[in-house]
Amino acid sequence: MLSPMTEMKLFSGNGNPALADKICEVLGTSPAKAVVGRFPDGEINVKLEEDVRGCDMFVVQPTCPPVNDNLMELVVIADAARRASAGRITAVMPYFGYARKDRKEEGRVPITAKLVANMLVHAGVDRVLALDLHATQIQGFFDIPVDHLFSFPVLSAYFQERGFADLTIATPDVGGIRMARAFAETLGAGLAVVDKRRISPDEAEQGFVIGEVKNRNILLVDDMITTAGSITGAARSLKEHGAKEIYAAAAHGIFCGPAAERLADSPIREVVVTDSIPLNDNGKSLGDQVRVLSVGGLLGTAIRRIHMNQSVSSLFSK
């Protein structure tokens, strides 16, 4: 275990440098200098421009789209740090890509979440700080410490300030009940579930609604919004069952493919996401329909506690 007196340095890849800057503001420091570029043939080119020997090093890099580029940047930075004798390397992953395949649902398919875990460890990562993993069991894929934070405190605080009356928290599938229950308990709201049957990896079909939603304001919660098929389908089902205004909240706003068009045509009044990944052009095209909250404070607090060898468990609320 490193001494709290060990120097801390925070580096960033190209995945989300704006979030790294916000984290540094919380920590009262500046991002460490590094070149993270490309060779002419597209290969990742990394050079750490500061001495990291013996340092407590944190690398902020979500593996969001472009997923392969961001993942390779992370492992190449880790390899450079290991070969430069960094004291400890912590991968700060506000978004963990390749997480959907966390088990074999059928024959002849990979378990990519475990593959990525192996890549990070072999690259030299000593610890992982993650935010809203797609499946909590991914923590067990690592043989190194994993601190798994949730954006729930940031998202729930926003809706507490809004003070909605007659509020019901809904989840677009049964897998999100735990998250929805946490929102419901904190906001003093009801709870509902929209039954979902997945047709393909990109398409889901909503069925019946469990819970009282008629004449209620609805907050739909999920861990991520990718193509927005699940959450917009759930919103339409809730509207058909008599819901009033519908809002949505998710940790990760990926907004790829037809997401922008689907959300614009949906009954969802506002979509609230975090800055775990940068808002892309699809998200920006939605204008005021999308609100982005920062998790820089949450991650900065966790990084400080990890560096000081203090407990991080109080930040695990969900």
RAZIDA-V580952 format. One record per helix or strand of 2 or more residues. SS is the DSSP state (H for helix, E for strand). FROM is the first residue (numbers start at 1). TO is the last residue. If there is no record, write none. Layout:
ss=SS from=FROM to=TO
ss=SS from=FROM to=TO
//
This chain:
ss=E from=8 to=12
ss=H from=17 to=27
ss=E from=34 to=38
ss=E from=44 to=48
ss=E from=56 to=60
ss=H from=67 to=83
ss=E from=88 to=93
ss=H from=112 to=123
ss=E from=127 to=131
ss=H from=136 to=141
ss=E from=145 to=149
ss=H from=152 to=162
ss=E from=167 to=171
ss=H from=174 to=187
ss=E from=190 to=200
ss=E from=203 to=210
ss=E from=217 to=225
ss=H from=229 to=240
ss=E from=246 to=253
ss=H from=259 to=264
ss=E from=268 to=274
ss=H from=281 to=284
ss=H from=287 to=289
ss=E from=290 to=293
ss=H from=296 to=307
ss=H from=313 to=315
//
